[in-house]
Amino acid sequence: MVLTLTQEDYMRMKRVILDHDEAEAFLMIRELCKRIEQQKQHGLKSHLDVC
């Protein structure tokens, strides 16, 4: 699985690391996990889908 990070994601990661902000790091991980789940759901196809 591949998660594409935006420039904002990268900048936010750098800020979290530099600030040692554990709460913000946790929030970011939650958001990234949510995006992964959404991508997985979006990628699923139903047998009822028409080609």
C-alpha angles and dihedrals in degrees: 000000000000125000114196114216122210123223087255090054091052093047090048091051091051091049092050091051095046093046095042086226104171095178092053091045090054091049091050093051090051091051093048091049089051090052090050091051091049091051090050091050092046091051094054115100127202122226084233093063113113116231 
